[in-house]
């Protein structure tokens, strides 16, 4: 059963005040659980994805440069 269906069922059964208390308590429990999971925000994830993309580009560029230098070294070493 999905959370939405459970919430709807509770809304039909519980009186208004009790329903608000249950919602408040559930929200607190869920928020506490999420805080313990050490999750990151979407914004933090986007920033890290951009950093990773830049780093990947730099690694690829450096790898290409190393390959060019190795080839140049081999060409000068051959008679």
C-alpha positions, 0 to 999 in steps of 0.5 A: 500500500502506498503512502498516499493511500495510507494517508487518504485512509487515515484522513477518512478515519481520524478526526481533524485534530488527531489527523493533524497530530499524526501528520506532524509526528509522521513528518518528524519521523520521516525528517529525522530518518532522512537527516540520518541518511546524510543525503545531499540536496539536488543543488549539491549534486548538480555542483558535484556533477559539474566538478566531475565533468570538468575533472573528467575533461582535464583527465582526458586532455592530460591523457591525450598530452601524455600519449603525444609526448610518449609518441614524440619520445618514441619517434626521437628514440628510433634510428 
